[in-house]
Amino acid sequence: MKVLVTGGCGFLGSHVCELFRKEGWEVVSYDSMTKYELAKTGYGTEKTRNFNWDYLKALGCEMVKADVCDEQAMKDHSSGCNFIVHTAAQPAMTISWEDPRLDFNTNVLGTFNVLDAARKHRIPVVNTSSIHVYGNSINDTLKEGATSYERTPVAIDEKHPVMVGQLSPLHASKMAAEHYVRTFTDMLQTPGASFRFTGIYGPRQFGGEDHGWVANFAIRAVFGLPLRVFGTGKQSRDILYAGDGAQSYLAYFKNPIPGVYNIGGGPEHKISLIECIAMIGEILGTKPVIEFHPERPGDMRYFICDITEARKFGFNPKVKPREGVEKLIRWVEENKSVFNITGK
Ligand SMILES: NC(=O)c1ccc[n+]([C@@H]2O[C@H](COP(=O)([O-])OP(=O)(O)OC[C@H]3O[C@@H](n4cnc5c(N)ncnc54)[C@H](O)[C@@H]3O)[C@@H](O)[C@H]2O)c1
């Protein structure tokens, strides 16, 4: 069996590659190796960028440096594959307003090319979407608790209205990608699913301030840097450990039911930014310094996934936040030399 993972050298993609490799699959990691976001983290671009490439190469993955916008390369490299997991993306809301064309090309044109390659070779495909597609009118339904935003009912399912509130180009590009998955399923004999992921975290995540907040806090705390929080810090998510995220694709391959799915930890994994920072402090035995900044426009203050639908095809998140955050911190501590912290 052979899987092509777009964005294979990214954070989530690397966990997907690792899981399928461990299951005995041939794995093609297909990644443009963009440095756009990493260049902004202040962690040092070269070593951090190559980390996942070297890790996957050592696991025996076939490494391809190519762009999802390259139609021919997508078609050539997916030939002979049994499954495509599409994680390549421009994933950050902040970058989507800095460079909306990059966002459009990567997320819309890129996803179209992935689907078209899947159609040519008749390969099932999963597109990685985001809870961003729900927009942020959820902010109007919340109560402010002592350390987190609260809502009743706690969890939100796929029937919740999408694209409501103040929207960024990222909302539009992620939603457009989902629409294309649907049309390829309905009319072009290319069955696919879109997974609306919550906040994901874990080892091999070089999270900056643009996306990947759990890792951003963990890395900065390990290096003794102040943690920057935008807004009250009570924003809440059902954070999902990356290994569990990777399992969702394998479960889907074994039991494919086209559609859209929320993929998160569910209510048991609910944690706010400041609760997560307190947990990181407890694990490290320190008290991280927090700098509060104004909330960023478009920020979603709350999302907790109802994962009933995804459980039907076998998704089953297992790693609880405390255990997962400990693993993330251990990885940062063991790989300190990879980070060239400039004190940003
Ligand atoms: N990290 C999260 O918390 C989170 C939450 C919700 C959804 N997601 C989604 O999960 C997916 C993976 O996110 P991630 O956190 O692993 O991001 P990431 O930035 O770590 O990985 C994305 C990878 O895609 C590659 N890439 C970017 N543009 C490309 C292109 N044009 N062609 C080929 N490769 C390209 C990058 O080089 C990178 O390695 C994205 O679709 C993202 O929207 C992530």
The ligand as an SDF file (V2000), in Angstrom:
LIG
                    3D

 44 48  0  0  0  0  0  0  0  0999 V2000
   -1.8870   23.0910   13.4700 N   0  0  0  0  0  0  0  0  0  0  0  0
   -3.1510   23.2440   13.7980 C   0  0  0  0  0  0  0  0  0  0  0  0
   -3.4750   23.4880   14.9560 O   0  0  0  0  0  0  0  0  0  0  0  0
   -4.2360   23.0980   12.7570 C   0  0  0  0  0  0  0  0  0  0  0  0
   -5.5690   23.3190   13.1390 C   0  0  0  0  0  0  0  0  0  0  0  0
   -6.5770   23.1770   12.1960 C   0  0  0  0  0  0  0  0  0  0  0  0
   -6.2710   22.7920   10.8890 C   0  0  0  0  0  0  0  0  0  0  0  0
   -4.9650   22.5880   10.5530 N   0  0  0  0  0  0  0  0  0  0  0  0
   -4.6780   22.2090    9.1760 C   0  0  0  0  0  0  0  0  0  0  0  0
   -3.8040   21.0970    9.1670 O   0  0  0  0  0  0  0  0  0  0  0  0
   -2.9680   21.1430    8.0100 C   0  0  0  0  0  0  0  0  0  0  0  0
   -1.5190   21.0190    8.4330 C   0  0  0  0  0  0  0  0  0  0  0  0
   -1.2040   22.0760    9.3250 O   0  0  0  0  0  0  0  0  0  0  0  0
    0.1880   22.0950   10.0790 P   0  0  0  0  0  0  0  0  0  0  0  0
   -0.0620   22.7070   11.3990 O   0  0  0  0  0  0  0  0  0  0  0  0
    0.8310   20.7750   10.0110 O   0  0  0  0  0  0  0  0  0  0  0  0
    0.9670   23.1630    9.1910 O   0  0  0  0  0  0  0  0  0  0  0  0
    2.5140   23.1910    8.7690 P   0  0  0  0  0  0  0  0  0  0  0  0
    2.7690   24.5650    8.2810 O   0  0  0  0  0  0  0  0  0  0  0  0
    3.3690   22.6340    9.8280 O   0  0  0  0  0  0  0  0  0  0  0  0
    2.5480   22.1790    7.5420 O   0  0  0  0  0  0  0  0  0  0  0  0
    2.1190   22.5110    6.2610 C   0  0  0  0  0  0  0  0  0  0  0  0
    3.1420   21.9810    5.2770 C   0  0  0  0  0  0  0  0  0  0  0  0
    2.6600   22.2640    3.9620 O   0  0  0  0  0  0  0  0  0  0  0  0
    3.7590   22.6360    3.1870 C   0  0  0  0  0  0  0  0  0  0  0  0
    3.2940   23.4910    2.1000 N   0  0  0  0  0  0  0  0  0  0  0  0
    2.8530   24.7780    2.1730 C   0  0  0  0  0  0  0  0  0  0  0  0
    2.5570   25.2310    0.9560 N   0  0  0  0  0  0  0  0  0  0  0  0
    2.7880   24.2080    0.0960 C   0  0  0  0  0  0  0  0  0  0  0  0
    2.6590   24.0520   -1.2990 C   0  0  0  0  0  0  0  0  0  0  0  0
    2.2380   25.0720   -2.0620 N   0  0  0  0  0  0  0  0  0  0  0  0
    2.9800   22.8670   -1.8600 N   0  0  0  0  0  0  0  0  0  0  0  0
    3.4210   21.8340   -1.0940 C   0  0  0  0  0  0  0  0  0  0  0  0
    3.5820   21.9300    0.2410 N   0  0  0  0  0  0  0  0  0  0  0  0
    3.2610   23.0960    0.8210 C   0  0  0  0  0  0  0  0  0  0  0  0
    4.6880   23.4090    4.1030 C   0  0  0  0  0  0  0  0  0  0  0  0
    6.0170   23.4320    3.6140 O   0  0  0  0  0  0  0  0  0  0  0  0
    4.5290   22.6400    5.3990 C   0  0  0  0  0  0  0  0  0  0  0  0
    5.5530   21.6750    5.5440 O   0  0  0  0  0  0  0  0  0  0  0  0
   -3.3180   22.4540    7.3120 C   0  0  0  0  0  0  0  0  0  0  0  0
   -4.2570   22.1930    6.2870 O   0  0  0  0  0  0  0  0  0  0  0  0
   -3.9700   23.2790    8.3840 C   0  0  0  0  0  0  0  0  0  0  0  0
   -4.8650   24.2300    7.8740 O   0  0  0  0  0  0  0  0  0  0  0  0
   -3.9500   22.7430   11.4510 C   0  0  0  0  0  0  0  0  0  0  0  0
  1  2  1  0
  2  3  2  0
  2  4  1  0
  4  5  1  0
  4 44  2  0
  5  6  2  0
  6  7  1  0
  7  8  2  0
  8  9  1  0
  8 44  1  0
  9 10  1  0
  9 42  1  0
 10 11  1  0
 11 12  1  0
 11 40  1  0
 12 13  1  0
 13 14  1  0
 14 15  2  0
 14 16  1  0
 14 17  1  0
 17 18  1  0
 18 19  2  0
 18 20  1  0
 18 21  1  0
 21 22  1  0
 22 23  1  0
 23 24  1  0
 23 38  1  0
 24 25  1  0
 25 26  1  0
 25 36  1  0
 26 27  1  0
 26 35  1  0
 27 28  2  0
 28 29  1  0
 29 30  1  0
 29 35  2  0
 30 31  1  0
 30 32  2  0
 32 33  1  0
 33 34  2  0
 34 35  1  0
 36 37  1  0
 36 38  1  0
 38 39  1  0
 40 41  1  0
 40 42  1  0
 42 43  1  0
M  CHG  2   8   1  16  -1
M  END
$$$$
